[in-house]
Amino acid sequence: MSAGTEAGRSGVLRSLTAIALTALLAGLGAAAAAQAPRPAALKIGIIGTGHIGGTLARLWVASGHEVLMSSRHPDELRGLAQHLGPRAHVGTPREAAMFGEVVLISVPYGAEPQIGHDLRAELAGKIVLDTGNPYPQRDGPMAVEARREGTGVTSARFLPGVRLVRAFNAINWDDLASQAHRAGELYAIPLAGEDPQALAVAQQLVRDAGFEPVVVGPLSRAREFDVGTAVYTRLLTAHELRAALGLAAPPREK
């Protein structure tokens, strides 16, 4: 056997070994990814299971969470709960507040003060996601003041003692339903809140619903995605939303 032939065979063997090693490492990486723990399932109480609340119930149940849906007419929700399966339940707003580790409040904005009063004890200390928007034609004069002051600080006054996050208020319900988990770059959901843990949970729930969370800042900055702003109900990616609001990209995107 010539030295050239031996060298050629050695080169082929080295190449085959490298290919096999690469395949093995890829397989191990895939196995590790498959075994990586996903965030624990949460119990979520939903107060107001209309278009937004009902859509989020579907998305969160599909991602493994357990929900208790409520409304003024809970019997009307039993068909939806049956359709969603054993992780979906129906009850009163008080039962939803008691059930949830996280509580979504998705009601006409004029109803928030009464909810904050009636369920103050049940909601105390809980992470609350608030989707409501003030419309004067529906909610009356309080909506005018809420728009002037900004919904973040207004909702915090209506819902004392909770760990409040403004979330899912700046997207139309049909877009929430149709654009979840879209192919390509996900659309963004702006968030505002004071409590770091509450914001972290809200971000995970946004991802579980099939969107990309963007933390805008404290509750005082929720006014930047209130009704009437340039980003309200616009479908924007996280990059586009940050650009529109003048937010710096997080370190991982630089």
RAJO-V781375 format. One record per residue. N is the residue number from 1. RES is the residue in three letters. NEAR is the number of other ideal C-beta (glycine too) atoms within 12 Angstrom. D_LAST is the distance of its C-alpha to the last C-alpha in Angstrom with 1 decimal. Layout:
BEGIN
n,res,near,d_last
N,RES,NEAR,D_LAST
N,RES,NEAR,D_LAST
END
This chain:
BEGIN
n,res,near,d_last
1,MET,9,55.4
2,SER,8,54.0
3,ALA,9,51.2
4,GLY,10,49.1
5,THR,11,49.6
6,GLU,12,48.8
7,ALA,13,45.6
8,GLY,14,44.6
9,ARG,15,45.3
10,SER,15,43.2
11,GLY,14,40.3
12,VAL,14,40.6
13,LEU,14,40.9
14,ARG,14,37.7
15,SER,14,35.9
16,LEU,14,37.3
17,THR,14,36.4
18,ALA,14,32.8
19,ILE,14,32.7
20,ALA,14,34.4
21,LEU,14,32.1
22,THR,14,29.0
23,ALA,14,30.6
24,LEU,14,31.6
25,LEU,14,28.1
26,ALA,14,26.7
27,GLY,14,29.6
28,LEU,14,29.0
29,GLY,14,25.3
30,ALA,13,26.4
31,ALA,12,29.1
32,ALA,12,26.8
33,ALA,12,24.5
34,ALA,11,27.7
35,GLN,10,28.9
36,ALA,10,25.8
37,PRO,9,27.0
38,ARG,15,25.8
39,PRO,16,25.8
40,ALA,15,29.4
41,ALA,21,31.1
42,LEU,31,31.8
43,LYS,29,34.9
44,ILE,44,34.0
45,GLY,44,36.7
46,ILE,52,36.5
47,ILE,51,38.6
48,GLY,37,39.1
49,THR,44,38.8
50,GLY,29,38.7
51,HIS,22,36.4
52,ILE,38,33.1
53,GLY,38,34.5
54,GLY,34,36.3
55,THR,35,33.3
56,LEU,46,31.1
57,ALA,45,34.1
58,ARG,32,34.1
59,LEU,35,30.4
60,TRP,40,30.4
61,VAL,32,33.6
62,ALA,24,32.3
63,SER,29,29.4
64,GLY,20,32.0
65,HIS,36,32.4
66,GLU,29,35.8
67,VAL,47,36.6
68,LEU,39,39.7
69,MET,47,40.0
70,SER,44,42.2
71,SER,32,43.6
72,ARG,18,46.9
73,HIS,15,48.4
74,PRO,25,47.1
75,ASP,16,49.7
76,GLU,16,48.0
77,LEU,31,44.9
78,ARG,19,46.9
79,GLY,15,46.6
80,LEU,27,42.8
81,ALA,29,42.8
82,GLN,15,45.2
83,HIS,18,43.0
84,LEU,30,39.9
85,GLY,17,41.8
86,PRO,11,42.5
87,ARG,24,39.2
88,ALA,35,40.0
89,HIS,32,42.6
90,VAL,30,44.3
91,GLY,27,45.6
92,THR,28,46.0
93,PRO,38,43.3
94,ARG,22,44.5
95,GLU,24,44.3
96,ALA,42,40.7
97,ALA,38,39.9
98,MET,23,41.6
99,PHE,32,40.2
100,GLY,39,36.5
101,GLU,29,34.2
102,VAL,43,32.0
103,VAL,50,33.8
104,LEU,54,32.7
105,ILE,49,34.7
106,SER,41,34.9
107,VAL,40,38.1
108,PRO,29,39.2
109,TYR,39,37.9
110,GLY,25,41.5
111,ALA,31,42.1
112,GLU,40,39.4
113,PRO,28,41.7
114,GLN,21,44.4
115,ILE,37,42.1
116,GLY,33,40.8
117,HIS,17,44.5
118,ASP,20,45.9
119,LEU,35,43.3
120,ARG,21,42.2
121,ALA,16,43.5
122,GLU,30,42.0
123,LEU,37,38.5
124,ALA,18,38.5
125,GLY,22,35.5
126,LYS,35,33.9
127,ILE,38,30.5
128,VAL,48,31.2
129,LEU,49,29.1
130,ASP,50,30.6
131,THR,46,30.4
132,GLY,44,33.3
133,ASN,38,33.4
134,PRO,37,36.3
135,TYR,22,38.5
136,PRO,19,41.5
137,GLN,13,43.7
138,ARG,18,43.4
139,ASP,27,42.7
140,GLY,17,44.8
141,PRO,16,44.3
142,MET,27,42.0
143,ALA,28,39.3
144,VAL,19,39.7
145,GLU,21,39.1
146,ALA,37,36.1
147,ARG,26,34.4
148,ARG,18,35.3
149,GLU,22,34.0
150,GLY,31,31.0
151,THR,45,31.2
152,GLY,36,29.1
153,VAL,27,31.5
154,THR,34,34.5
155,SER,42,33.8
156,ALA,31,33.4
157,ARG,23,36.9
158,PHE,37,38.3
159,LEU,42,37.0
160,PRO,21,37.6
161,GLY,21,36.8
162,VAL,37,34.0
163,ARG,29,30.4
164,LEU,42,29.3
165,VAL,47,26.2
166,ARG,49,26.3
167,ALA,47,25.2
168,PHE,43,26.2
169,ASN,43,28.0
170,ALA,43,26.0
171,ILE,38,26.7
172,ASN,21,30.1
173,TRP,27,31.7
174,ASP,15,32.4
175,ASP,25,28.7
176,LEU,36,28.0
177,ALA,23,30.6
178,SER,17,29.8
179,GLN,28,26.0
180,ALA,30,25.4
181,HIS,22,23.7
182,ARG,19,23.5
183,ALA,9,22.6
184,GLY,9,19.2
185,GLU,18,16.4
186,LEU,26,17.9
187,TYR,35,18.9
188,ALA,39,17.7
189,ILE,46,20.1
190,PRO,47,19.6
191,LEU,48,20.8
192,ALA,41,22.2
193,GLY,36,24.0
194,GLU,27,25.0
195,ASP,25,25.4
196,PRO,16,22.3
197,GLN,18,24.2
198,ALA,33,25.3
199,LEU,30,21.8
200,ALA,21,20.7
201,VAL,34,23.8
202,ALA,42,23.2
203,GLN,32,19.7
204,GLN,32,21.4
205,LEU,40,24.2
206,VAL,39,22.0
207,ARG,26,20.5
208,ASP,33,24.1
209,ALA,41,25.2
210,GLY,30,22.9
211,PHE,40,20.3
212,GLU,34,16.7
213,PRO,34,16.9
214,VAL,40,15.2
215,VAL,36,16.5
216,VAL,39,17.5
217,GLY,26,19.3
218,PRO,24,22.9
219,LEU,37,25.8
220,SER,21,26.5
221,ARG,26,23.4
222,ALA,42,24.7
223,ARG,33,26.7
224,GLU,33,23.6
225,PHE,40,24.0
226,ASP,37,27.8
227,VAL,29,30.5
228,GLY,21,30.5
229,THR,25,26.9
230,ALA,19,25.0
231,VAL,33,22.9
232,TYR,25,25.9
233,THR,25,26.7
234,ARG,22,24.3
235,LEU,27,22.5
236,LEU,31,18.9
237,THR,24,15.8
238,ALA,32,13.2
239,HIS,21,11.1
240,GLU,22,14.5
241,LEU,35,15.7
242,ARG,27,12.9
243,ALA,18,13.6
244,ALA,24,17.3
245,LEU,31,17.3
246,GLY,14,15.1
247,LEU,26,12.8
248,ALA,15,9.4
249,ALA,17,6.6
250,PRO,15,6.9
251,PRO,6,5.3
252,ARG,6,5.7
253,GLU,15,3.8
254,LYS,8,0.0
END
